Amino acid sequence: MRTLRAWMGGWLAGACTACSTILGIGDPTVGPGDDGGPTAAPPASGELGAACAVVDDCVSTQCLTFVSNDQNLPGLCTSPCTSSADCGPRGTCVLQNALQQSVCFLTCSTAADCAQGAVCAWNSSISSGVCTAIPSAFCSSLSGQTGCEGCIAGSCCSELKACIADIECGKLESGCTSGGCATALQGSANKAASAISRCVASQCSMECSSSGGVPPPPTGGTSGGTPNLTPFLGTWQLKNGTESLSGCSDGTSNTTASDSTSLQLQVVRGTTSDLVATYVGGSGCSFKANVQGSVAVAPTPQTCNVAQAGYALTLTAGTFGVSGNTGQIAATATYQTTSGQSVTCTDDIQEIFSKL
């Protein structure tokens, strides 16, 4: 359902009001991760992802504090980062738009991996569970919308929140395709998935009828309206950015390189997608994206062959978040050499742009 997926595209934007010491109000996108890594015990007191109320509660002296939330969590410990490699085996790096800085968050496979009370919510953009809290005002912030999303938020709020808090329900939802979503959720043994499917079919069947009783995945814009593309369109100048290669097939050590600040991103309207974004002064790669509120999400996979440099990039996850004249990209791609010895690596891309 697009309601759940759109929230997960910017899940901290409504959760964080005062991020102590290094953070302000943010609209982050999340860097690459896996399915949460090996199942582990909850974080130890003061470690990444542990509950905190003040900076002294954390070994890193960085506490991300939350607004009122269903889990009654005051906040979670974090630390600065430039890539997910800085966050340890269980962390992922998150760009924080307000201060143009990145910080670490704890990934998870189940809620048992998180601090007591935190939920493990599936984030399809990074194919990972993330320890977080669900804002108390989440449904009310969506209920003013028309169509399918507004109906779900107003009539199926408890079921929607239960699906967000259930990583398996989130995984099922993220794999929905138009017309097949209802079958996937209704046929699941997962109780949260079955519950929200029943509620939508009962309370919102008319509003959500385009996909057989469950809102369809995003194909551009929001349910019941035309997407606002204006904030994304134009030329964007890179302010800072990094690319981190890891897990290379030839055993090469992990590396992180800074992007040239001469790089620009040209964003125009697409024909088969809401947007097409093209790198100017660099690889020349173009990628399609569809708008979900203040975030554009790239359909995957998308491949760009950079023949002149002897490599190809296959995008496996990517978002472009916009707040005013600041844009931020968080993406994961498979990097593969196309000349000489064949080498494959994972490429973690984190970039911040200013609109010209």
Backbone hydrogen bonds, N-H to C=O, Kabsch-Sander energy under -0.5 kcal/mol:
donor,donor_aa,acceptor,acceptor_aa,energy
2,R,216,P,-0.7
5,R,1,M,-2.0
6,A,2,R,-3.2
7,W,3,T,-1.8
8,M,4,L,-2.1
9,G,5,R,-1.3
10,G,6,A,-0.6
10,G,7,W,-1.3
11,W,8,M,-0.8
13,A,10,G,-1.5
14,G,10,G,-0.5
15,A,12,L,-0.7
16,C,12,L,-2.1
17,T,15,A,-0.6
17,T,65,T,-0.9
18,A,65,T,-0.6
20,S,18,A,-1.0
20,S,63,C,-1.3
22,I,20,S,-2.4
23,L,19,C,-2.1
29,T,95,L,-0.5
31,G,93,C,-2.0
33,G,126,I,-0.7
47,E,44,A,-2.4
49,G,77,C,-2.1
50,A,47,E,-2.5
52,C,75,G,-1.8
57,D,54,V,-1.9
58,C,55,V,-1.7
59,V,46,G,-2.6
60,S,46,G,-0.6
61,T,58,C,-1.2
64,L,76,L,-2.6
65,T,18,A,-1.0
65,T,63,C,-0.8
66,F,74,P,-2.3
67,V,15,A,-2.3
70,D,134,I,-2.6
72,N,69,N,-1.6
76,L,64,L,-2.1
77,C,50,A,-2.8
78,T,62,Q,-2.2
81,C,102,S,-1.9
86,D,83,S,-1.8
87,C,84,S,-1.5
88,G,85,A,-0.8
91,G,88,G,-1.3
92,T,105,F,-2.3
94,V,103,V,-3.6
95,L,29,T,-1.5
96,Q,101,Q,-3.3
97,N,95,L,-0.7
100,Q,96,Q,-0.8
100,Q,97,N,-0.6
101,Q,96,Q,-1.7
102,S,81,C,-0.5
103,V,94,V,-2.6
104,C,79,S,-2.4
105,F,92,T,-2.2
107,T,90,R,-3.5
108,C,129,G,-1.8
113,D,110,T,-1.8
114,C,111,A,-1.6
115,A,49,G,-0.6
118,A,115,A,-2.0
119,V,132,T,-2.4
120,C,165,A,-0.6
121,A,119,V,-0.8
121,A,130,V,-2.2
123,N,128,S,-2.8
124,S,122,W,-0.6
126,I,123,N,-1.3
127,S,123,N,-0.8
128,S,123,N,-1.6
129,G,108,C,-0.8
130,V,121,A,-2.2
131,C,106,L,-2.6
132,T,119,V,-2.2
136,S,68,S,-2.0
138,F,135,P,-1.8
141,S,137,A,-2.0
142,L,138,F,-0.6
142,L,139,C,-1.3
143,S,139,C,-1.9
145,Q,142,L,-2.2
148,C,207,E,-0.6
150,G,146,T,-0.8
151,C,147,G,-1.9
152,I,148,C,-2.5
153,A,149,E,-2.6
154,G,150,G,-2.0
155,S,151,C,-2.9
156,C,152,I,-2.7
160,L,156,C,-2.6
161,K,157,C,-2.8
162,A,158,S,-2.0
163,C,159,E,-1.8
164,I,160,L,-2.1
165,A,161,K,-2.2
166,D,163,C,-0.9
167,I,165,A,-0.6
170,G,166,D,-2.3
171,K,167,I,-2.1
172,L,168,E,-2.2
173,E,169,C,-2.5
174,S,170,G,-2.2
175,G,171,K,-1.0
175,G,172,L,-0.7
176,C,173,E,-1.8
180,G,177,T,-2.6
181,C,177,T,-0.9
182,A,211,S,-0.8
184,A,180,G,-2.1
185,L,181,C,-2.3
186,Q,182,A,-3.0
187,G,183,T,-2.1
188,S,185,L,-1.2
194,S,190,N,-2.3
195,A,191,K,-2.4
196,I,192,A,-2.2
197,S,193,A,-1.9
198,R,194,S,-2.4
199,C,195,A,-2.3
200,V,196,I,-2.5
201,A,197,S,-2.3
202,S,198,R,-2.1
203,Q,199,C,-3.5
204,C,200,V,-2.2
208,C,204,C,-2.3
209,S,206,M,-1.1
211,S,208,C,-1.5
212,G,209,S,-1.7
213,G,208,C,-1.4
221,G,291,V,-1.8
225,G,222,T,-1.6
229,L,227,P,-1.0
232,F,229,L,-1.8
233,L,229,L,-1.4
234,G,267,V,-2.4
236,W,265,L,-2.6
237,Q,354,S,-3.4
238,L,263,L,-2.5
239,K,352,I,-3.2
240,N,352,I,-1.4
242,T,350,Q,-2.6
243,E,257,A,-2.4
244,S,348,D,-2.3
245,L,243,E,-0.5
245,L,255,T,-2.4
246,S,346,T,-2.1
248,C,252,T,-0.5
249,S,344,T,-2.4
251,G,248,C,-1.8
255,T,245,L,-1.9
257,A,243,E,-2.5
259,D,241,G,-2.5
263,L,260,S,-1.7
264,Q,280,V,-2.3
265,L,236,W,-2.6
266,Q,278,T,-3.0
267,V,234,G,-2.9
267,V,265,L,-0.6
268,V,266,Q,-0.5
268,V,276,V,-2.3
270,G,274,D,-1.9
275,L,289,A,-2.6
276,V,268,V,-2.4
277,A,287,F,-2.9
278,T,266,Q,-2.7
279,Y,285,C,-2.7
280,V,264,Q,-3.0
287,F,277,A,-2.5
289,A,275,L,-1.9
290,N,297,V,-2.6
292,Q,295,V,-3.6
295,V,292,Q,-1.4
296,A,320,F,-2.5
297,V,290,N,-3.1
297,V,295,V,-0.5
298,A,318,G,-2.5
302,Q,315,L,-1.0
304,C,313,L,-3.0
306,V,304,C,-0.8
306,V,311,Y,-2.1
307,A,305,N,-1.4
309,A,306,V,-1.2
310,G,306,V,-0.8
310,G,307,A,-0.7
311,Y,306,V,-1.6
312,A,336,Q,-2.6
313,L,304,C,-2.8
314,T,334,T,-2.1
315,L,302,Q,-3.5
315,L,313,L,-0.6
316,T,332,T,-2.8
317,A,332,T,-1.6
319,T,330,A,-2.0
320,F,296,A,-2.4
321,G,328,Q,-2.5
322,V,294,S,-2.6
323,S,326,T,-2.8
326,T,323,S,-1.7
327,G,353,F,-2.3
328,Q,321,G,-2.5
329,I,351,E,-2.8
330,A,319,T,-1.9
331,A,349,I,-2.5
332,T,317,A,-2.8
333,A,347,D,-2.2
334,T,314,T,-2.6
335,Y,333,A,-0.6
335,Y,345,C,-2.7
336,Q,312,A,-2.3
337,T,343,V,-2.3
338,T,310,G,-2.4
339,S,310,G,-0.8
343,V,341,Q,-0.6
345,C,335,Y,-2.9
346,T,246,S,-2.9
347,D,333,A,-3.4
348,D,244,S,-2.6
348,D,346,T,-0.6
349,I,331,A,-2.8
349,I,347,D,-0.6
350,Q,242,T,-2.3
350,Q,348,D,-0.5
351,E,329,I,-2.4
352,I,240,N,-2.8
353,F,327,G,-3.5
354,S,237,Q,-2.6
355,K,325,N,-2.6
356,L,235,T,-2.8
